[in-house]
Amino acid sequence: MFFPPAQFERKSERIEREHRAKEICASCPVSDECLDYAVTIREPHGIWGGLNEAERRLLLEHRSA
């Protein structure tokens, strides 16, 4: 659920999958550390610390501004 499947995924399926993953992240005691790690290594895939790829990219842009 934290990473896209190997087969085709419809947009609605991706949104639902990401929503479920983010719900888990919301109650995770190490989500901040997880997000920091993903941002530090510039992880290009998956949900990390409650953010998807595009959201992490925006976070990086905001931090560098």
N, C-alpha and C positions, 0 to 999 in steps of 0.2 A: 504494500500500500504506500510505502514511502518513495518508491521508484516506479517509473512507468513500466508496463508489461512489455514483453518482447513482441507481442502481436499488436495490431492496430488498436487504437483506443479512441473512441468518439470523444468529442469535447465534453459532453455531459458526463461521460464516465470518468474523464480526467478530473473534472470539477468535484465530483462525488468522492473519488479516491483521495484527492488532496484534502478535502474537507474532513474525511475520517482520520487521515494522518495528522492533520493539524489539531484535531480534538485530543488525540493522544499526547501530542507535544504540549498542549495547554496544561496538562496535569503532570507533566514530567519534571522531576526535581532537577534535572541537569540540562534543560532545554537551552538555557543561556550559554552554557559551555559548549553544547552541541552546535549552536548557531555560530559562536565565536570560531570554533574549529573550521566549520564549513566556509566561513568568510575568509579566514586566514589562508586556507589552502586553495581558495577560489574554486570550491567544488561546483562543477557545472551541472550536476544532475540531482534530482530528488528533493524531498522535503527534509530540511535540517533545522532544528530549533524552531519549528513552526512556520518557516518561510520556504517558498518554492524558488526556483532558479531566477525568475524575473524579479521577485521581491528582494532576493539577496543582491541582485545586480543594482537595483534602485538604492538599497541600503549602502552599498559601496560607493555609488555615485554621490549620495548625500554626505557620506563621511569625508569624501575627498574634496567636497566643495567648500 
